[in-house]
């Protein structure tokens, strides 16, 4: 990613092959204290926000409980390393299309991974989708609209992580779930691998793409270096709907070793409108740079949104007492109705008191989302985590900001490690605009009162809005809180909003039963099994957002039946032949009973598992006496019983 890239490449080849962003695994200095509510404000001396910037009790309202629609499923749960990208489109006549990385099975390396696609043609969605639409393994999808001979149709692009390049697929009309036209584009010679693409179009026949080079020298994927930048981000363009590409892997102006050490996967975002192309690139220890073209990508100009004064950030002394603010690598960008460009990014900080090595310290407890627009002198806060219990701090557990060690183990003193790469607490922005120019941004942030079985804060999806182009913001209404004053105790993350609103803000996101991801946060700990995740869709009335109706529960301490008492993971492997295992967590020790039944409810086997102390345990389930098919297994202790489905081959 940045200056630590070479170190991480040498010790984490398996993670990198799985497309985990290179990160500082265990920062030398970490803020263990709760976040001060005063810290999560503006970087300027004036506090230019409307109600909601500091937590306002008026927003403790009974959440109206907007229904979430299940549109997809996936065992592959890392939807991005940093920036989510535009993965949902609002078409004319209220049609909506959405894409995500999917896998119908949880096998090692997810061999059937690819692009999941679903489309709402009227008022309802079809059945949830878990199969890919391509014929081979891809990931990191982009979706857009093309037009040829007066007919609009859709394209999707997913990268091929082993060889680089993209599978470009097209349907014949908007909403057609058959993407029959499939071609491999932008392959390079000499085993170079460019992946993690973000594509955008102006709804005509030009596709613009920003991507990043991946390297794994030990496995034959060479390190690419251009203009002194290791693993750089580059730009490509096709003017004929992806058939040919007249610009291939071009570095943008000023993107060189005078300001940048190395590129980072997903540390960028792109938007296109008419002949305007807008790209933002940055990351931890870098300038946040806007690259703008007004001639359809022929030439670009560079504007520094936020300067990092220590760029290029390599062995630069920054005291721990005064860490330097920087972006966390998660971005979004949108060209407004007035053609003004808006940039969003997560805020973190870095320091480095030991300049003899290639590591540095960063501060994942930072809890601000930033916004900048053309004409602004600096970025302002547009999102943050909330102090729900109003005790003056946002109470975040160490599990929420911890990451696994280089060997895939838990750091000392934590029950899990659920940080998403090197992103900050408040991250993954995705923006939208309505016909009146009102600006919206959705983002993910931890909920201080919602705690997982392994002591990490669950995340929710929040929305902030601005009626004046980002000069002032009403901050942080909780979209995914449950109705009737209940906390959902689900992990809601990777939100992607449609660029355009009608009467609704349209978004998709991933819902999980545990914080973090299996790919990044399970390792040797077994605290995040490879369970099936849900891709959810919501449509939130913009009138409710602007009216501050999408508030938080009145009784924030009224929580759903406490899952921390008793928790059972999905068994792995599943399907299985002879034996499978499930992870169980119990707050209190007790006897356990296992019951296996068929789908009609007929009990096939009941066995006592004996006494299990409080904590985590692995439970083995045998296929003895069971024929091939689906079964239910129920684990019961003195207070609770939880049932899961399993399949015997």
N, C-alpha and C positions, 0 to 999 in steps of 0.2 A: 504494500500500500504506500507507505511513505518511507522514511529513513530506516525503519525496522524491517523492510521487505526481505532483504537478503538473509537476515537471521531467521525469519519465520519460514522462508522457503526451504531452508536447510533442515528444519526440525519438524515441519508439519506437511509433508507431501500428501498424505492421505486427506487431510482436511482441505487443502487447496484443490486437489483433484475433485473433491466434492463441491467446490466452488464456495468455500467459506472465505470471506474476505480476510486477508492477512491483518492481524491486529497485534497490539501489545497485549500478551496474554495476562500477565500480572503486572500492572504498573507499579513502579517502585514506591510511589506515594499515592495514597487513596484517601479521599475524605470519608471518614467513617461516621461523621456527625450527620444528624438530620439536616435537610436543606432549610436555610433561613427563608421565611416567607418574604423578607425584605430583599433578599438576594435575587429572587425571581422577578425582577422588575425590568426597568429600562436601563440601557447602557448610558443614557443621557441624564442630565440633572433634572429635567422636567418629566413628569409622569403623564404622558399624553393619552390616557385611556378613558373610555367610558365605563359604566358600571360593569363589573365582571372582571376587571383587570386585577383587583384584589378581591378575594372571595367575598361575595355579597350574600348575606342570608336570604335576600329576596329570591335568589336563584335556587334555594333549597325547596324546590317544588316537587309535587308528586309527578314523577316522570310519566308522560302519556303512553309510553310503551309502544313505540312504533314497531310494527311487526317486521321481523327479519325473515327473509325467504332463503331457504337452502337451495342454492343453484349448482353447487358442485362439491366434490369430495376429493381428498388427496392424502396419501401417506407421505408424500414429499412435502415438507413443511417450511422450507426456507424460500420465501417468495422473492427476497432480494437481500443483497449484502448491505445496502444503504438506501438509495433512492428507489421508490416503488415503481414509478412510471405510470403512464396513462393506459390503463387496462380495461376501462369501461367507456363506452361511447353512447351518448344519447343521440339517436337519429331523429329525423322528422317523424311527426305523428306518434311521439312518445315511445317509439321502439328503442330497446336497449340491448347492446351486445357487450359481453364480458369475456375476458380470457384470464388464465392463471396457469401456473405450473402444476401439473397433476401427475399422480401415479396411483393406479388402482390397487397396487399391492405394496407391501412394506419390505420387500426383499432387499438384500444388500445392494447398494449402488443404484437402486430403483431402475432396473433395466427397461421398464415400460414407461418411464417418465416422458412427458411431452406437454403439449398445450391443450388445456381444457377450454372448451368454448360452449357458451350457452347464449340464447337470444330470446328476449321477450318481445313478441310481435304485437300483443294486445295488452290485456290486463293481468295475465297470469304467465308464469314461467313454466316451461316444460319440466320434466323430471330432472333431478340433479344429475350432473355429468361427472364421471370419474375416469373416462377413457380419453386418450390423446387423439387428436385429429390427424397427426402425421403418421407415416409408416416407420419412422425411426426415432431414436431417443433424442429429445431436444429439451430446452428449458428457457426461462427468462423471456416470456413472450411480449411482443408488441402487437398492437392491432391498429388498423387505420382504414380509411375509405379511399378508394381510387375510382376514377371515372373514365370510361372509354366509350366513344360513340354514343354519348348521352346516357349511358347506363352506369349507375353506381354499384359497386361491389366492394367486398372487404378483402383485406389481406392480413395475414398474420406471419410473424417472423419469430422463430425460436433458434437459439444458437446450438451448435454441435460442439460440446465441450472437449471432445477428444481430438478433433482435427481442426477446429475453428470453422468460421463461416456460419451461414444461417440456412435453415430450411424455410423457403418462402412459399406460402400456400395461399391460394385464392379461391373464393367461391364465385358463383355466377351472379349473385344478387345479395343485397343486404339481408341478413337473417338466414340465408341458406346454410344449413349445418354441414353440407358436403363441400369440403375444400379439395376438389378433384385435381386442381393444378398445383403441382408440387415440384419445386426445383431447388437445387443447392446453389447458393450465390456467395460471392466474396471469399472463396477459398484462396489461400495464399501458398506460395512455394516455400521450400526449405523448412517445412514443418512448423511454420509460424502459426500461432493460435490466437485469433482475435475473437472475443466473445462478449457477454454481458451487454448486448446492444439495446439501445433505446431508439425506436424509429418513430417518425412523425411525417404527416403529409398535409397538404392544403386542400385535400379532397379532390385533387385533380390527378395528374399522372406522375408526380414527382415524389420520391421517397427520400427522406433525409435520415441519416443514421449516425449516432455517436456510440462508440464502443471502447473497449480497453483490451490490451494484450495480456495474456496469461502466460506464465512460464513455469516449467517443471524440468529443469536441466537434467536431473537424475533419470527422468523417464523420457528423454528425447525431445522435449518441447523447449526450444531455445529461448534465451532471454533477448527480447527486442529492446533496442535503445535508439531513440531518434532525437536529435538535437540535444543530446546529453541527458534525456529523460528516460529512465528505466521503466519498462512496461507502460508506455504512454497511452493516453486516450487520443483517438483519432476520429476523423469525420469522413463519411462516404455519402455519395448521392447518385440516385438513378432518376433519369427524366423520362423513362419509358415503362414505368410500373414495375421496375425490378428486373427487367430482362437484361439490360446492360447497365454498367455503373461507370459514369464518366469521371467521377472523383472517387478515388479509393485510398483510404487510410492516410489522410492528409492531416498533419498537425496544424492547429489553428494559430494565428499570429500571437507572438509573445509567450506561447507555450513551449518553454525551453528551460535549460538548466540554470538560467539566471534567476528563475523564480520557483521552479518545480524540481523535486528530486525524483519522484516516481509517481506513476498513475495508480489509480485504485478502482477496482471493479465496482460499478454502480455509483461512483462519486460524481454523477452528472445527471442532467435532465435536459429535455429538448421540447420546444413547442414551435409550431409553424402556423402562420396565418397569411393567406395570399402569397406575396413575395417576401414576407418577413420570416427569417429563421432565427430563433433565439436559443442559445445553448448556455448553460451554466456548468462550470467545472470547478472543483475545489476539493477540500477535504481537510483532515486534521493536519495542522501545521502548514497550510497553504493559503494563498489569496483565494477569495471567492471571486471568480472572474466571469463576466458576461461576454459572450461572443455573439454579435448581432450582424445579420446580413439583411439588407433591404433589396437584394437582387437575386433572390432564390438560391443563395448559397454560393454565388460566384466569388464574392469577396466578403470578408468579415472584419469588423472592428472590435477591439477589446476594451472593456470598461471594468475597472476594479470596483466591485460591489463592496468588498471589505478587505482591506490589506492586512496581511499577516506580516508584521514588521521584521520577523526573523527569517523570512524566506530568502534562499532555500533552507529549509529547516533540517540541518544536519550538524550535530555537535555544536549547537549554539547554547550558551549558558543562559538559562531562564530560572530564577530562584523559585523554590517551592513556595516561598512566602507570598510571591506575586506571580502566580501563573498567568499565562497570556491567553486571552480569549481567541477562539478559532471555531470554524465550522466542524461538524462531526461527520461530514460526507453525505448526509441525507438531504436531498434537494428536491424542489419542484420549481417549475417556471411556467408562466402563463402570459400570453399576449392578450391584453384587455380589449374591450370594445373600442377604445380610443387609440388602440395600437401601442399603448404604453406597456412596457414589460415589467412584470412582478416576479421577484425571486424569493423563495422560502428556504430556510435551512435550520437544522438543529444546532444548538450552541453547546460547546464544551470548552475546556481549557487544557493547556499543556504546560509542563515545566521540564527542565533538564539541568540538574546540578552535577551530573557525572557525564562529562563530554568525552570520556575515554572509550565509550562503547557506542553501539548503534541503537540503544534503547532510549526511551524517554517516558515521562509520566503523563497520563491524562486523567481527567476527572469526570467519570461517567455519572456522578450524582447531579451534574448541572441540569437544570430543568427549565430551559427556555426554548421556544421556537421563535425564529426571527423572520422579519419581512423587510424587503427593500423594493423600491420602485424607481424607475427612471426619474431623475430630478431630485431624489432624496440625497442628503449629505451622508446619511448613515442608516443602518438597519435598526428597526424597532421591534420590541417584543410583540408577538401576536398569539402566542400560546404558552401554556405552562401547566405543571402539575398543580393539583388543588390541595389546600389544607382543609380537608373535610371536617375534622374534629375541632378546627379553629383554635389550636393550641400554640399557634405561632410558628410551627414548622411543618414541613411535609415529611411524614415519617416513612422512610423507605428502608427496607431490610438490607443487610449486606448481601443476602442471596440474590436480590434484584440487580445489583450492580457488579456481581462477581462473574468471572469467566473461568473456564476450565484451565488447568495447567497445561504445559506443553505436552505432557504425557497423557492428557485426557482425564486427569483426576480432579476431584474437588479441591479447591484451596482449603487451607486449615481453618476450622471454626465455622464452616457453613454447611447447611443441609442440602443445598443445591446451588447451581451457578447459572443464572438465567439471562445474563446480559446478551443483547443482540450485537455481536461483533464489537466494533468500536463506536457504536452510536451512543448518544446521550439518552437520558431518561425520557425526555420529550423529543420525539423524532418522527420520521416517516411522514413528512407533509405531503398533501395532495390538494390542489386548489381548484376552484370553480368560480364562474361568474354568471350572473343572471342578466336579463335583457336591460335592466336598469343600471347596470354597472356595479351592483353590490358584489363584493368580493368575499369568498368563503375559503377557509382552509380547514381540512380535517387532519388530525394527527393522533398519534398514540402516546399515552402517558399512564404511569402506574396509579392505581387507586390505593390510597394509604390504608383503607379499612378492609380491603379484600385481600386475604392472605391464602396462598396455596397450601396444599398438604406438605410441601417441602419448604415452607416459610418464605416464599417469594411473593411480592406484590403482583396481583393480576393487573393487566393493562386494560384500559377502555379506549374507545374511539371518541374523541372530542371534536367539536366544531367551534371556530371563532369566525366573526364576520366584521366587515368594515363597509360603511356606507359612503366613505369619502376617499376611496382609492388607497386606503392603507394608512392615512394620517392618524386615525384613531381606530381602535379595535375593541369590540366587546368579546371577552376571552373565555373560551372553555366551557361550552355546554356539553354535557355527557350524552352522546348518541346511544351508546350501547347499555346504559343502565336499564334495569328491568322495571316494569311498571309496579305500582303499589308500594313503592318505597323499599324495594329489595335490591340488594347488591347481587350481580349476576354470577360472580365467581367463575368467570370464563376469561380466557386470554384472547383479547380482541386486538388484532395488530395487522399491519400491512394494508392499510386502507388505500383505495384508489378511487377518486371521484371523477365523474364525467366532467369534462372541461366546461360544458355548457349546462346551465340549469333551465328548466321550464318553470312550472310551479313547484317543483321538487328539486332537492339536491339528491343526486343519484350516486351511490357508492357501493363498492364491494369491499370485503375484508375477510381475513382468515380468523376463524374461531377455533380455539384449542382448549383442551381440558386442563392444560398445565402451562405455566409461563415458559418462555424460551422455545427452542426448537430441538427436535431429536438430533438433527444434523450438527448443530453447534454446541448443544448443551447437555447431551447425554453422556458421551464418552464412556469412561469406566464406572460411572456413578450409578447408572440405571435409574436416574431420577427423572428422565424424560423418555419413556419407551416410544417406539415408533407406532403410535396410534393414528387412526384416521382423523384428519382435520376436516373442517367444514368451511366451504366458501359461501359467505352470506351476502345477500343484497338487501339494502334498505333504501327507501325513498322518504326523505324528510321534508315536510312542507316548508318552503322558504319563509312563508308568513309566520310559522311557529318559531323558526330560528330568529328572525328579525324581531319578533315579539317576545323573545326570551322565554318562550314556553318550554323549550327543550331544556328544562332545568334539571336539577338533581333531586333525589328523594328528600321528602320532608324529614323522615326518620332515618337518618343515615346509619344508625346503629342497628336497625332492624335488618338482619341478615338471613339469607336462605339457610335452611337446615345445614349445619356446619359440616362441610366435607372434610375438614381437618381431623375429625374424629376417626374416620374410616375411609380409606381410598384404595381402589383396585385398578391397576392398569390393564389395558388390553393384553391378552396373552401373546407371547411370541415364541416360536414362529406360529403363524396362522395363515393358511392351513398347516397341519402337522401330521406326521405319520405315527410316531410312537409316544412322544412326550412333548409337552409345551410348558411354559412357565409364565407366571404373572407376578408382578410386584405388588405387594400390599403394604399399606402404611396404617398404623394404629397409634392413636395418641395414648391409649391406655392398654395395658396387657390384658389378655383374656384368651379363653379357648376359642378355637376356630373349627368350623364345620364346612366341608365342601360337598355340594350337591350338583350332580350332573343330570340334566333332563333333555329330552328331545323337544322339538318345537311345539308339539301338542301338549306338553306339560308332563309327560310320563317320566317318572324318575328312573334313571338308569343306574345311578350309584350314589350312595351317601357315605361319607367317611369322615371320621373325626381326625383332625390334624393336630390335636393337642394344644397345649398352652403356648402362646407366642407373646413375648414381651413387647412393650411399647417400642415403636420404631418401624424400620423397613424390613421386609422379609420377602424371599422369593418362594413362591408356592408352585410345586410341580403338579401337573395334571396328566394322567396317563390315558392313552387311547385304548387300553385293554378292554375288551368286550364291546367296543363301539365300532359300528360299521361306518363306511364313508357317508358324510353328510354334515348338516349343521346341528349344533347342540348349544344349550345354554349351561353355563356354569355359575353357581351362586356360592359366594363366600359369606358366612354368617358368623358374627361374634355375639356377645351378650346384648348389644344394643342395636346393631345395624346388619342389614344384608344388602349386598350389591350383586347384580346379575350382569354378565357379559355374554356375548355370543362367540362361539368358536367353531372351527371347521376341521373335521377329520378327513384326510385324503383317502 
